Amino acid sequence: MTRRLLLGCSAVGNALVEHARDERGGRDDLVAITDDTGWVSTLRDRNVATVEADPTDPESYPDSAGVVLIASDDAARNVAAARAARERYPEALIVAHLGTAPTDEQRAAVEAVADRVVDPVEAVADRVFEAVGLDDGRGTDADAEFAPADDGGEKPARLLSALRGLSGPLLVVAHDNPDPDAIASALGLARIAASIGVEADACYGGEIAHQENRAMVNLLDIRLRSFDEVDLDAYGGVALVDHSRAGINDSLPEGHPVDVVVDHHPPRGPVAGSFVDIRPAVGATSTLISEYLSRYGIAPERDLATALLYGIRIDTKDFTRATAIDDFEAAAALLAHADESTLERVESPSVSPETLRVLAAAIENRDVRGSVAASCVGEIADRDALAQAAERLLDLEDVTVTFVYGYMDGVIYGSARARGADLDAGELLRDALDPVGSAGGHASMAGAQVPLGILSEVSESESLADVVEAFVAGRFFEALDDAPAQPTGLPPEFPTD
């Protein structure tokens, strides 16, 4: 397969060829097509496979290409080449140099078919390198810092192909009660869709309740739609971020068709979608979204960069938990665009008295069995405090799994966390409480809701808290004996057929 195809040549194209061959160790995966005899000789002298032919004529094109670079100085020919390349390679990543003095019509024509457009007035070869993942390290501004590693452009091209193939707007769905990683990833994917003219809305189910999460949404002026306000029939496609199965920990109907999945949690089975990117080795979905932004040469706006950086830091617990080199690289690139002062304000919100009370109750009432700690905190006024208490209990010595639960408004709410454990917290809660309520989540964090029902009919000699604890703890520790392990060894992408 031809990984890269150069159509037309110029000073920009020549510089790109030089860097591309250096980047790939001289491998012959670059083919150039130009009818400029001078450039043909130059490229062949450098051992570049070069075809002397019209770069706008698809009859001269190879059978396949992952990335197409259009780099002549003639704006009109670049329009023709871009159109021909898009028709011949519908799934390729097309990056087009506009050429010299393009008209508004020519610019619009190229933008209609290319994934990234480089204006010679606004950028030079460095910008082209960045757009296709070939940063040469010469950039000096913040945009040049936002540069990706190279994988030939196949996955980024397939994502754009999936988005471009939708019949209408895209609905990007975060998991219920979204955390910063899910929120930022949903916004980032919507931004990518918008960059190629696809309308997109980011939405969530449940509540944004955690104090840091609310601070993030408010300070960054984040606009997410509540799933309750969404008309699914109004959208031509659905994307899932930070989770991978419709109807499992989101508000979609179970089994609803999904077009795009981007996640870093290992799934417990095959995942359907025309584009699926699941990488359990990476610490945050925000890392993957940041990588795609880099691949497409999209410098994130300040609020988006800040949100993505915060998402990475939260999911990796400031790079101390399940962190990959990709997370460090993405964070370093985002830092040049993020608002550090706002980030500090997001990370240090005020703590409510209710949160402190629930944390104190969780510590006092903890039931520790081996490396697992469960705690009933009784009646609560803020369900979000449960997640914070479960997170803090993980700091107890030798504890790797925590479950904190309480009740309010006729419902028992619970939050579980796991760190360094050999079990899946989401599946554990499903086994324990799904039969009597609803439960789900990820391997490292999960939640549950159970109607109080007849449990609320307590006798005078017992308290409701005692009844709830006996019921929930009994089911939780019973399920713990047969707890499913975290899935391992699964490939990063499942077949979609």
Phi, psi and omega per residue, in radians:
M1 nan 2.396 3.005
T2 -1.345 2.007 -3.100
R3 -1.332 -0.704 -3.121
R4 -2.281 2.394 3.127
L5 -2.201 2.182 3.105
L6 -1.798 2.116 3.123
L7 -1.906 1.988 -3.050
G8 1.387 2.837 3.137
C9 -2.549 2.777 -3.109
S10 -2.901 -3.009 3.084
A11 -1.067 -0.696 3.097
V12 -1.123 -0.811 3.137
G13 -1.093 -0.692 3.136
N14 -1.115 -0.770 3.109
A15 -1.113 -0.655 3.138
L16 -1.159 -0.732 3.100
V17 -1.029 -0.811 -3.128
E18 -1.022 -0.809 -3.111
H19 -1.219 -0.698 -3.104
A20 -1.080 -0.734 -3.124
R21 -1.236 -0.627 3.054
D22 -1.111 -0.738 -3.093
E23 -1.087 -0.611 -3.046
R24 -1.834 0.345 3.033
G25 1.112 0.509 3.095
G26 1.357 0.169 -3.132
R27 -1.144 2.518 -3.056
D28 -1.483 1.074 3.081
D29 -1.960 0.256 3.110
L30 -2.031 2.213 3.096
V31 -2.142 2.347 3.119
A32 -1.994 2.466 3.055
I33 -2.227 2.073 3.106
T34 -2.678 2.591 3.082
D35 -1.831 0.230 3.056
D36 -1.521 1.899 -3.037
T37 -0.998 -0.669 3.137
G38 -1.084 -0.798 3.123
W39 -1.217 -0.571 3.080
V40 -1.014 -0.833 -3.140
S41 -1.103 -0.770 -3.126
T42 -1.064 -0.808 -3.092
L43 -1.186 -0.728 -3.140
R44 -1.165 -0.608 3.083
D45 -1.069 -0.437 3.135
R46 -1.732 0.302 3.068
N47 1.093 0.564 3.022
V48 -1.609 2.270 3.090
A49 -1.109 1.911 -3.008
T50 -2.202 2.290 3.090
V51 -1.864 2.167 3.094
E52 -1.478 1.716 -3.083
A53 -2.808 2.996 3.135
D54 -1.246 2.057 -3.106
P55 -1.207 -0.143 3.095
T56 -1.667 -0.045 -3.089
D57 -1.734 1.907 -3.099
P58 -1.133 -0.248 3.086
E59 -1.090 -0.407 -3.128
S60 -1.567 -0.108 -3.018
Y61 -1.375 2.610 3.020
P62 -1.196 2.965 -3.066
D63 -1.135 -0.563 -3.077
S64 -2.566 2.758 3.085
A65 -2.772 2.404 3.102
G66 -1.535 -0.665 3.139
V67 -2.309 2.297 3.094
V68 -2.029 2.186 3.134
L69 -1.936 2.142 -3.121
I70 -1.899 2.002 -2.850
A71 -2.439 0.471 3.057
S72 -1.435 2.965 3.101
D73 -1.558 -0.108 -3.086
D74 -1.583 1.921 -3.061
A75 -1.072 -0.717 -3.112
A76 -1.125 -0.737 3.137
R77 -1.202 -0.571 3.096
N78 -1.139 -0.640 3.062
V79 -1.064 -0.842 -3.122
A80 -1.112 -0.720 -3.138
A81 -1.159 -0.699 3.138
A82 -1.106 -0.759 3.125
R83 -1.127 -0.748 -3.139
A84 -1.143 -0.719 -3.136
A85 -1.145 -0.721 3.135
R86 -1.109 -0.705 3.129
E87 -1.179 -0.662 -3.097
R88 -1.352 -0.668 -3.077
Y89 -2.176 1.356 -3.045
P90 -1.093 -0.389 -3.104
E91 -1.789 0.017 -3.097
A92 -1.319 2.702 2.983
L93 -1.489 2.029 -3.096
I94 -1.887 2.121 3.095
V95 -2.041 2.120 -3.015
A96 -2.054 2.235 2.959
H97 -1.433 2.188 -3.043
L98 -1.159 -0.488 -3.076
G99 1.635 -3.006 -3.066
T100 -1.477 2.262 3.043
A101 0.851 0.980 3.118
P102 -1.222 2.552 3.050
T103 -1.401 2.931 3.089
D104 -1.070 -0.649 3.130
E105 -1.151 -0.719 3.126
Q106 -1.160 -0.720 3.099
R107 -1.041 -0.819 -3.128
A108 -1.099 -0.668 -3.128
A109 -1.143 -0.726 3.115
V110 -1.192 -0.765 -3.125
E111 -1.077 -0.453 -3.112
A112 -1.240 -0.415 -3.069
V113 -2.102 -0.374 -3.112
A114 -1.560 2.656 3.096
D115 -1.426 -0.625 3.063
R116 -2.380 2.454 -3.137
V117 -2.124 2.283 -3.132
V118 -1.952 2.077 3.133
D119 -1.596 2.173 -3.101
P120 -1.098 -0.408 3.119
V121 -1.300 -0.556 -3.034
E122 -1.722 -0.273 -3.050
A123 -2.666 2.805 3.051
V124 -2.121 -2.834 -3.011
A125 -1.037 -0.567 3.128
D126 -0.953 -0.683 -3.094
R127 -1.196 -0.615 3.076
V128 -1.144 -0.775 3.115
F129 -0.947 -0.802 -3.099
E130 -1.096 -0.712 -3.056
A131 -1.134 -0.501 -3.120
V132 -1.927 0.210 3.088
G133 1.426 0.578 -3.120
L134 -2.234 0.756 -3.123
D135 -1.026 2.269 -3.095
D136 -1.706 0.134 3.065
G137 1.374 0.110 -3.094
R138 -1.617 -0.177 -3.088
G139 -1.131 2.588 -3.127
T140 -2.108 -0.200 -3.133
D141 -1.730 3.111 -3.067
A142 -1.106 -0.642 -3.136
D143 -1.085 -0.690 -3.120
A144 -1.168 -0.399 3.087
E145 -1.199 -0.432 -3.039
F146 -1.553 1.307 -3.010
A147 -2.210 2.423 -3.048
P148 -1.684 2.975 2.922
A149 -1.399 3.032 -3.015
D150 -2.004 2.306 3.000
D151 -2.249 0.377 3.118
G152 1.538 -0.095 3.056
G153 1.433 0.081 -3.040
E154 -1.203 -0.853 -3.106
K155 -1.155 -0.816 3.059
P156 -1.009 -0.665 3.138
A157 -1.155 -0.679 -3.136
R158 -1.202 -0.611 3.077
L159 -1.101 -0.821 3.128
L160 -1.104 -0.631 3.111
S161 -1.115 -0.725 3.119
A162 -1.118 -0.728 3.135
L163 -1.183 -0.718 -3.104
R164 -1.174 -0.459 -3.097
G165 -1.466 -0.008 -3.132
L166 -1.207 2.619 -3.121
S167 -1.534 -0.055 -3.120
G168 -2.964 -2.856 -3.126
P169 -1.055 2.759 -3.138
L170 -1.782 2.350 3.005
L171 -1.829 2.023 3.124
V172 -1.691 2.064 -3.006
V173 -1.895 2.075 2.980
A174 -1.486 2.822 3.091
H175 -1.210 2.816 -3.118
D176 -1.046 2.620 -3.110
N177 0.842 1.033 -2.923
P178 -1.136 2.543 3.037
D179 -1.629 3.074 -3.104
P180 -1.008 -0.634 -3.137
D181 -1.117 -0.770 3.136
A182 -1.162 -0.738 -3.133
I183 -1.083 -0.877 -3.103
A184 -1.130 -0.701 -3.128
S185 -1.128 -0.693 3.115
A186 -1.099 -0.759 3.116
L187 -1.133 -0.712 -3.120
G188 -1.136 -0.742 3.131
L189 -1.178 -0.642 3.068
A190 -1.094 -0.637 3.106
R191 -1.148 -0.701 3.115
I192 -1.104 -0.789 3.124
A193 -1.048 -0.754 -3.129
A194 -1.094 -0.509 -3.096
S195 -1.162 -0.358 3.099
I196 -1.964 0.337 3.034
G197 1.462 0.250 3.102
V198 -1.691 2.073 3.096
E199 -1.128 2.472 -3.094
A200 -2.599 2.480 3.030
D201 -2.137 2.406 3.036
A202 -1.726 2.383 -3.104
C203 -2.479 2.934 3.134
Y204 -2.611 2.748 2.996
G205 -1.885 2.942 3.136
G206 1.327 -2.419 -3.064
E207 -2.315 2.682 2.913
I208 -1.741 1.652 -2.906
A209 -1.943 -0.593 -3.095
H210 -0.999 2.426 -3.053
Q211 -1.023 -0.749 3.104
E212 -1.120 -0.656 -3.140
N213 -1.160 -0.741 3.096
R214 -1.109 -0.701 3.112
A215 -1.100 -0.703 3.119
M216 -1.062 -0.831 -3.114
V217 -1.118 -0.730 -3.086
N218 -1.278 -0.818 -3.062
L219 -1.236 -0.542 -3.132
L220 -1.672 0.078 3.116
D221 0.910 0.832 -3.105
I222 -1.384 2.333 -3.121
R223 -1.996 1.854 3.067
L224 -2.090 2.502 3.090
R225 -1.546 2.470 2.997
S226 -1.298 2.433 -3.110
F227 -1.051 -0.512 3.136
D228 -1.081 -0.382 -3.123
E229 -1.627 -0.014 -2.991
V230 -1.631 2.372 2.986
D231 -1.808 1.806 -3.065
L232 -1.005 -0.569 -3.103
D233 -1.168 -0.257 -3.120
A234 -1.452 -0.052 -3.051
Y235 -1.989 2.555 3.125
G236 -1.611 -0.099 3.136
G237 -2.942 2.808 -3.122
V238 -2.246 2.380 3.038
A239 -2.117 2.480 3.063
L240 -1.930 2.330 3.049
V241 -2.169 2.450 3.104
D242 1.141 0.248 2.937
H243 -2.836 2.976 -2.933
S244 -2.371 -0.007 -3.121
R245 -2.262 2.179 3.134
A246 -1.109 2.344 3.114
G247 1.487 -0.088 3.077
I248 -1.914 1.839 -3.099
N249 1.149 0.459 2.912
D250 -2.528 3.071 -3.026
S251 -1.632 0.088 3.073
L252 -1.238 2.682 2.986
P253 -1.079 2.433 -3.119
E254 -1.056 2.314 -3.128
G255 1.448 0.111 3.130
H256 -1.061 2.419 -3.123
P257 -1.009 2.409 -3.125
V258 -2.206 2.405 -3.123
D259 -1.715 -0.685 -3.054
V260 -2.329 2.372 3.058
V261 -2.291 2.197 3.028
V262 -2.277 2.072 -3.015
D263 -2.723 2.801 3.065
H264 -2.113 0.089 3.107
H265 -1.622 2.389 3.116
P266 -1.180 2.171 3.134
P267 -1.370 2.872 3.130
R268 -1.763 0.397 3.104
G269 3.018 3.070 3.130
P270 -1.020 2.554 -3.107
V271 -2.060 2.253 -3.104
A272 -1.589 2.576 3.096
G273 2.791 2.605 3.102
S274 -1.231 -0.384 3.015
F275 -2.429 2.139 -3.134
V276 -2.276 2.140 3.080
D277 -2.258 1.757 3.135
I278 -2.130 2.079 -3.096
R279 -2.256 1.592 -3.096
P280 -1.112 -0.351 -3.120
A281 -1.287 -0.270 -3.115
V282 -1.597 2.544 -3.012
G283 -1.415 -0.267 -3.080
A284 -2.719 2.528 3.042
T285 -1.149 -0.523 3.087
S286 -1.025 -0.536 3.079
T287 -1.098 -0.761 -3.134
L288 -1.158 -0.746 3.123
I289 -1.115 -0.705 3.106
S290 -1.083 -0.671 3.110
E291 -1.088 -0.764 3.126
Y292 -1.125 -0.714 3.074
L293 -0.992 -0.727 3.115
S294 -1.134 -0.762 -3.119
R295 -1.007 -0.646 -3.092
Y296 -1.583 0.029 3.139
G297 1.225 0.458 -3.132
I298 -1.667 1.939 3.055
A299 -1.376 2.070 -3.065
P300 -1.177 2.510 3.033
E301 -1.078 2.801 -3.020
R302 -0.988 -0.809 -3.111
D303 -1.130 -0.716 3.132
L304 -1.159 -0.769 3.116
A305 -1.057 -0.720 3.130
T306 -1.125 -0.740 3.130
A307 -1.119 -0.776 3.138
L308 -1.116 -0.746 3.122
L309 -1.089 -0.740 3.119
Y310 -1.141 -0.683 3.096
G311 -1.040 -0.732 3.111
I312 -1.144 -0.792 -3.092
R313 -1.127 -0.670 -3.133
I314 -1.214 -0.837 -3.066
D315 -1.214 -0.456 3.092
T316 -1.699 0.078 -3.073
K317 0.852 1.046 -3.105
D318 0.942 0.804 3.014
F319 1.167 0.500 3.084
T320 -1.963 -0.053 -3.067
R321 -2.376 2.177 3.040
A322 0.794 0.950 -3.053
T323 -1.882 2.366 3.093
A324 -1.952 2.885 3.120
I325 -1.045 -0.538 3.108
D326 -1.046 -0.627 -3.138
D327 -1.151 -0.745 3.111
F328 -1.108 -0.755 -3.104
E329 -1.150 -0.734 3.126
A330 -1.126 -0.750 -3.139
A331 -1.098 -0.712 3.139
A332 -1.103 -0.703 3.127
A333 -1.200 -0.687 -3.119
L334 -1.212 -0.524 -3.053
L335 -1.013 -0.574 -3.131
A336 -1.170 -0.343 -3.091
H337 -1.896 -0.288 -3.009
A338 -1.409 2.792 3.085
D339 -1.723 1.754 -3.045
E340 -1.162 -0.597 -3.141
S341 -1.168 -0.692 3.082
T342 -1.169 -0.675 3.120
L343 -1.048 -0.715 3.108
E344 -1.099 -0.681 3.123
R345 -1.189 -0.634 3.101
V346 -1.143 -0.697 -3.057
E347 -1.339 -0.238 -3.077
S348 -2.227 1.004 3.094
P349 -1.316 2.843 3.081
S350 -1.190 2.570 3.133
V351 -1.752 2.242 -3.085
S352 -1.332 2.690 3.059
P353 -1.001 -0.607 -3.140
E354 -1.119 -0.692 3.114
T355 -1.101 -0.767 3.116
L356 -1.120 -0.677 3.139
R357 -1.135 -0.772 -3.139
V358 -1.133 -0.709 3.110
L359 -1.085 -0.747 3.118
A360 -1.093 -0.734 3.130
A361 -1.157 -0.665 3.133
A362 -1.104 -0.702 3.117
I363 -1.190 -0.788 -3.078
E364 -1.179 -0.655 -3.027
N365 -1.695 0.176 -3.034
R366 -1.100 2.470 3.069
D367 -2.054 1.795 -3.052
V368 -1.752 2.168 3.090
R369 -2.259 1.830 -3.049
G370 1.158 -2.127 -3.125
S371 -1.736 0.220 -3.085
V372 -2.000 2.295 3.102
A373 -2.128 2.208 3.053
A374 -2.121 2.581 -3.100
S375 -2.630 2.265 3.026
C376 -1.686 2.164 -3.085
V377 -1.828 0.139 3.092
G378 1.316 -2.595 -3.106
E379 -1.293 2.441 -3.097
I380 -2.206 2.814 3.071
A381 -1.954 -0.261 -3.104
D382 -2.484 1.874 -3.079
R383 -1.129 -0.425 3.126
D384 -1.091 -0.476 -3.135
A385 -1.095 -0.446 -3.140
L386 -1.108 -0.766 -3.137
A387 -1.108 -0.710 3.137
Q388 -1.161 -0.675 3.114
A389 -1.176 -0.718 3.119
A390 -1.082 -0.675 3.110
E391 -1.142 -0.746 -3.105
R392 -1.219 -0.574 3.129
L393 -1.148 -0.364 3.083
L394 -1.134 -0.277 3.113
D395 -1.377 -0.126 3.080
L396 -1.165 2.500 -3.105
E397 -1.058 2.297 3.071
D398 1.193 0.167 3.111
V399 -1.701 2.204 -3.137
T400 -2.055 -0.228 3.117
V401 -2.351 2.321 3.102
T402 -2.283 2.632 3.088
F403 -2.542 2.014 -3.124
V404 -2.061 2.302 -3.083
Y405 -2.486 2.695 3.115
G406 -2.792 -3.034 -3.067
Y407 -2.418 2.628 3.063
M408 -2.815 2.554 3.069
D409 0.905 0.693 3.065
G410 1.349 0.230 -3.116
V411 -2.328 2.413 3.001
I412 -1.557 2.228 3.091
Y413 -1.998 2.469 3.107
G414 -2.426 2.635 3.121
S415 -2.371 2.281 -3.116
A416 -2.090 2.599 3.063
R417 -2.382 2.564 3.083
A418 -2.415 2.424 3.123
R419 -2.518 2.082 -3.140
G420 1.208 0.369 -3.122
A421 -1.738 2.785 3.137
D422 -1.683 0.424 3.125
L423 -2.298 2.879 -3.123
D424 -1.783 1.942 -3.078
A425 -1.079 -0.675 3.139
G426 -1.087 -0.822 3.133
E427 -1.210 -0.572 3.090
L428 -1.050 -0.844 -3.140
L429 -1.193 -0.591 3.082
R430 -1.091 -0.796 3.139
D431 -1.089 -0.668 -3.053
A432 -1.377 -0.726 -2.903
L433 -2.186 -0.206 3.115
D434 -1.035 -0.653 -3.139
P435 -1.088 -0.380 -3.097
V436 -2.040 0.037 -3.123
G437 -2.919 -2.293 3.054
S438 -2.478 2.473 -3.101
A439 -2.697 2.725 3.096
G440 2.980 -3.101 -3.131
G441 2.545 -2.713 -3.096
H442 -1.893 3.127 3.133
A443 -1.094 -0.586 -3.059
S444 -1.794 -0.221 3.095
M445 -2.654 2.489 -3.073
A446 -2.708 2.910 3.132
G447 -2.515 2.858 -3.126
A448 -2.606 2.664 3.048
Q449 -2.397 2.305 -3.135
V450 -2.376 2.170 3.080
P451 -1.089 2.423 3.122
L452 -1.119 -0.733 3.101
G453 0.927 -2.288 -3.079
I454 -1.253 -0.219 3.108
L455 -1.086 -0.458 -3.104
S456 -1.276 -0.218 -3.140
E457 -1.543 1.305 -3.074
V458 -1.646 2.717 3.101
S459 -1.443 2.965 -3.120
E460 -1.146 -0.422 -3.048
S461 -1.507 -0.047 -3.129
E462 -2.356 2.718 3.131
S463 -1.735 2.711 3.114
L464 -1.091 -0.645 3.124
A465 -1.060 -0.706 3.132
D466 -1.148 -0.713 3.138
V467 -1.131 -0.780 3.123
V468 -1.078 -0.770 -3.129
E469 -1.092 -0.779 -3.131
A470 -1.088 -0.716 -3.104
F471 -1.219 -0.907 -3.052
V472 -1.249 -0.812 -3.117
A473 -1.081 -0.657 3.125
G474 -1.058 -0.826 -3.135
R475 -1.205 -0.666 -3.099
F476 -1.128 -0.885 -3.084
F477 -1.268 -0.468 3.046
E478 -1.172 -0.759 3.108
A479 -1.177 -0.501 -3.119
L480 -1.070 -0.569 -3.131
D481 -1.091 -0.518 -3.135
D482 -2.021 0.512 -3.041
A483 -1.101 2.344 3.093
P484 -1.250 2.456 3.108
A485 -1.312 2.784 3.033
Q486 -1.104 2.388 3.112
P487 -1.139 2.369 3.119
T488 -2.316 2.785 3.037
G489 1.286 0.143 3.113
L490 -1.370 2.523 3.099
P491 -1.166 2.705 -3.109
P492 -1.182 -0.347 3.090
E493 -2.363 2.386 3.081
F494 -1.715 2.669 3.050
P495 -1.066 2.575 -3.108
T496 -1.784 0.060 3.113
D497 -2.022 nan nan
